[in-house]
Amino acid sequence: MLAGKRILVTGGATGIGAATCRHLLENDAQVAAVGLDGAAGRALASELDDGSFLFHEADLTRDADVRAAVAAATDAFGGLDGVVNAAGIYPTGKRLEELSDEEWDRTLAVNLTAVFRVCRATLPLLRAAGGGSVVNIASVHAEATVPGVPAYAATKGAIAALSRQMALDYACDRIRVNSVIVGSVATRMTLDGLDEAGGAEAVGLSFSQDKIGRIAEPSEIAAVIAFLLSDASSFVTGSAVRADGGLLARLLP
């Protein structure tokens, strides 16, 4: 149910974004990946070697870069049917009063304002296509959190709220908008953040058997994203879909 769909994926060079690109291509979609890591993006494009895949290097904190990336995608594919906002950063280890303005502003710019800018640039294209699907990557930190991630938690809560608002405002255009509440995923961003904080236990995370008992693979999150992009989820909008291995299901003592 993805064949021929034209999808823009931010954060598409690495992690969840790259896994999503692979999954979509395997299901015959056309994919435009956007990312800041040009070397990783070019390596992915070389690996995939697929005429249905495009990588565009961009800094999503710059509106001109966002618009150039969207233009490249539409030039290549003639329009868009779906958007995945997977780009993000995960600063750790500081309470709110220890954050500088620069650290706060950077986290909001990458994790939240970039979602706004990408959606602002792509929603008219989805409307022109007769509708489509937007999937925004949120986090368990939107609902429950751990010490030392105030800016990250704020942005992920905002993404879930923004997705609900967009779903309401754009239902009339046959555009569905959902967020994915992800738990810990084996991406470079997550693993580096945990190492910096002193490991999972240091930030209060426990992968016990009360849950699935392991960290997720990016491909597992990609499958959820693909479902939300596909016609199989045609009646799903305004939802925050949990893909967290049961992390939020357990009532702590």
C-alpha positions as CSV (number, residue, x, y, z in Angstrom):
1,M,0.0,0.0,0.0
2,L,3.0,2.2,-0.4
3,A,3.8,1.5,-4.1
4,G,4.3,4.8,-6.0
5,K,3.9,7.0,-2.9
6,R,6.4,9.9,-2.8
7,I,7.7,10.4,0.7
8,L,10.1,13.0,2.2
9,V,12.0,11.8,5.2
10,T,14.0,14.2,7.4
11,G,16.9,12.8,9.5
12,G,17.0,10.4,6.6
13,A,20.8,9.8,6.6
14,T,21.0,7.9,9.9
15,G,19.0,6.0,12.6
16,I,15.2,5.8,12.4
17,G,15.2,8.0,9.3
18,A,17.6,5.8,7.3
19,A,15.7,2.6,8.4
20,T,12.5,4.3,7.2
21,C,14.0,5.1,3.8
22,R,15.1,1.4,3.4
23,H,11.7,0.1,4.4
24,L,9.8,2.4,2.1
25,L,12.0,1.6,-0.9
26,E,11.5,-2.1,-0.2
27,N,7.8,-1.4,-0.5
28,D,8.2,0.4,-3.8
29,A,7.8,4.0,-2.6
30,Q,9.8,6.9,-3.9
31,V,11.9,8.5,-1.2
32,A,13.6,11.8,-0.7
33,A,15.9,11.7,2.3
34,V,17.0,15.0,3.9
35,G,19.8,15.2,6.5
36,L,22.6,17.2,7.9
37,D,25.2,14.3,7.8
38,G,26.2,14.6,4.2
39,A,28.7,11.8,4.3
40,A,26.2,9.3,5.8
41,G,23.5,10.4,3.3
42,R,25.8,9.9,0.3
43,A,26.9,6.5,1.7
44,L,23.2,5.5,2.0
45,A,22.5,6.7,-1.5
46,S,25.4,4.7,-2.8
47,E,24.3,1.6,-0.9
48,L,20.8,1.8,-2.1
49,D,21.7,2.7,-5.7
50,D,18.0,3.1,-6.5
51,G,16.5,5.5,-9.0
52,S,13.6,6.0,-6.5
53,F,15.9,7.4,-3.8
54,L,17.3,10.9,-3.5
55,F,19.4,12.4,-0.7
56,H,19.6,16.1,-0.1
57,E,22.0,17.6,2.4
58,A,20.3,20.3,4.5
59,D,20.4,22.1,7.8
60,L,16.7,22.1,8.8
61,T,17.2,25.0,11.2
62,R,17.5,27.2,8.1
63,D,14.3,27.9,6.2
64,A,16.1,28.3,2.9
65,D,17.6,24.8,3.3
66,V,14.1,23.4,4.1
67,R,12.6,24.9,1.0
68,A,15.5,23.8,-1.2
69,A,15.2,20.2,0.1
70,V,11.4,20.2,-0.6
71,A,12.0,21.7,-4.1
72,A,14.5,19.0,-4.9
73,A,12.1,16.3,-3.8
74,T,9.2,17.7,-5.9
75,D,11.5,18.2,-8.9
76,A,12.6,14.6,-8.7
77,F,9.1,13.0,-8.1
78,G,6.6,15.6,-9.2
79,G,5.0,16.0,-5.8
80,L,4.6,14.5,-2.4
81,D,2.2,12.0,-0.7
82,G,3.8,11.8,2.7
83,V,6.3,13.4,5.1
84,V,8.3,11.9,8.0
85,N,9.9,14.2,10.5
86,A,12.6,12.1,12.1
87,A,15.4,14.6,12.5
88,G,16.4,15.3,16.1
89,I,19.0,15.8,18.8
90,Y,19.2,14.5,22.3
91,P,21.1,16.8,24.7
92,T,21.4,15.2,28.2
93,G,22.8,15.7,31.6
94,K,21.6,19.2,32.6
95,R,18.7,20.5,34.7
96,L,16.9,23.5,33.3
97,E,18.8,26.1,35.2
98,E,22.0,24.7,33.9
99,L,21.0,25.1,30.2
100,S,22.4,28.0,28.2
101,D,20.1,30.0,25.9
102,E,22.1,28.5,23.0
103,E,21.5,24.9,24.1
104,W,17.8,25.5,24.6
105,D,17.4,27.3,21.3
106,R,19.3,24.7,19.4
107,T,17.2,21.9,20.7
108,L,14.0,23.7,19.9
109,A,15.3,24.7,16.5
110,V,16.2,21.1,15.5
111,N,13.5,19.1,17.2
112,L,10.4,21.4,16.9
113,T,10.8,24.4,14.7
114,A,12.2,22.3,11.9
115,V,9.0,20.2,12.0
116,F,7.0,23.4,11.7
117,R,9.0,24.5,8.7
118,V,9.0,21.2,6.9
119,C,5.3,20.9,7.4
120,R,4.6,24.5,6.3
121,A,6.6,23.8,3.1
122,T,5.0,20.4,2.3
123,L,1.4,20.6,3.4
124,P,0.4,22.5,0.2
125,L,2.0,19.7,-1.8
126,L,0.0,17.0,0.0
127,R,-3.1,19.0,-0.5
128,A,-2.3,19.3,-4.3
129,A,-1.9,15.5,-4.4
130,G,-5.4,15.1,-3.0
131,G,-4.3,14.3,0.5
132,G,-1.5,12.4,2.3
133,S,0.1,11.5,5.6
134,V,2.5,13.2,8.0
135,V,4.3,11.2,10.6
136,N,6.2,13.1,13.3
137,I,8.6,11.3,15.6
138,A,7.9,12.1,19.3
139,S,9.1,10.1,22.3
140,V,8.2,8.5,25.6
141,H,9.5,11.8,27.0
142,A,6.3,13.4,25.8
143,E,4.5,11.5,28.5
144,A,7.1,10.5,31.1
145,T,10.8,11.4,31.4
146,V,14.1,11.0,33.2
147,P,16.4,13.5,34.9
148,G,18.4,15.9,32.8
149,V,16.6,16.2,29.5
150,P,14.3,19.3,29.9
151,A,14.7,20.7,26.4
152,Y,14.3,17.4,24.8
153,A,11.2,16.5,26.8
154,A,9.7,19.9,26.0
155,T,10.1,19.4,22.3
156,K,8.8,15.9,22.2
157,G,5.7,16.9,24.2
158,A,5.2,19.8,21.8
159,I,5.5,17.5,18.8
160,A,2.7,15.2,20.0
161,A,0.5,18.3,20.7
162,L,1.3,19.9,17.3
163,S,0.5,16.7,15.5
164,R,-3.0,16.6,17.1
165,Q,-3.6,20.2,16.1
166,M,-2.5,19.6,12.5
167,A,-4.7,16.5,12.3
168,L,-7.7,18.7,13.3
169,D,-6.8,21.5,11.0
170,Y,-6.0,19.5,7.9
171,A,-8.6,16.7,8.0
172,C,-10.6,18.8,5.5
173,D,-7.7,18.4,3.1
174,R,-7.6,14.6,3.5
175,I,-4.3,15.0,5.2
176,R,-3.7,12.6,8.1
177,V,-1.2,13.6,10.9
178,N,0.1,11.3,13.6
179,S,3.0,11.1,16.0
180,V,5.0,8.0,17.0
181,I,5.9,7.8,20.7
182,V,9.2,5.9,20.5
183,G,11.1,4.4,23.4
184,S,14.8,3.7,23.4
185,V,16.0,2.8,19.9
186,A,19.5,1.6,18.9
187,T,20.5,4.7,17.0
188,R,23.7,6.7,17.1
189,M,21.9,9.6,18.8
190,T,20.4,7.4,21.6
191,L,23.5,5.3,22.2
192,D,25.8,8.3,22.3
193,G,23.4,10.1,24.7
194,L,23.3,7.2,27.0
195,D,27.0,6.8,27.0
196,E,27.4,10.5,27.8
197,A,25.0,10.2,30.7
198,G,26.8,7.2,32.2
199,G,24.6,4.4,30.8
200,A,20.9,3.6,30.9
201,E,20.7,2.9,34.6
202,A,22.3,6.4,35.3
203,V,19.3,8.1,33.7
204,G,16.7,5.8,35.3
205,L,16.1,3.5,32.3
206,S,15.7,-0.2,32.9
207,F,15.1,-2.8,30.1
208,S,13.6,-5.3,32.5
209,Q,11.5,-8.3,31.6
210,D,8.4,-6.4,32.7
211,K,8.7,-4.9,29.3
212,I,10.0,-6.4,26.1
213,G,13.3,-6.3,27.8
214,R,15.5,-4.9,25.0
215,I,16.2,-1.7,23.0
216,A,14.3,-1.4,19.7
217,E,15.9,-1.7,16.3
218,P,15.4,1.2,14.0
219,S,13.7,-1.1,11.5
220,E,11.0,-1.8,14.0
221,I,10.1,1.8,14.3
222,A,10.3,2.2,10.5
223,A,7.6,-0.5,10.1
224,V,5.2,1.6,12.4
225,I,6.0,4.7,10.4
226,A,5.3,2.9,7.1
227,F,1.9,1.7,8.4
228,L,1.0,5.3,9.2
229,L,2.0,6.4,5.8
230,S,0.1,3.7,4.0
231,D,-3.5,3.3,3.0
232,A,-3.8,0.6,5.6
233,S,-4.1,3.4,8.3
234,S,-6.6,5.4,6.3
235,F,-8.8,6.0,9.4
236,V,-5.9,6.8,11.8
237,T,-5.2,10.5,12.4
238,G,-4.6,12.7,15.4
239,S,-3.1,9.7,17.3
240,A,0.1,9.3,19.3
241,V,1.0,5.8,18.5
242,R,3.3,4.1,21.1
243,A,6.2,2.0,19.9
244,D,8.0,1.8,23.1
245,G,8.3,-1.9,24.0
246,G,5.9,-1.4,26.9
247,L,8.1,1.3,28.6
248,L,5.1,3.5,29.5
249,A,2.9,0.6,30.5
250,R,4.5,-0.3,33.8
251,L,3.4,1.4,37.0
252,L,6.5,2.1,38.9
253,P,6.5,1.2,42.7
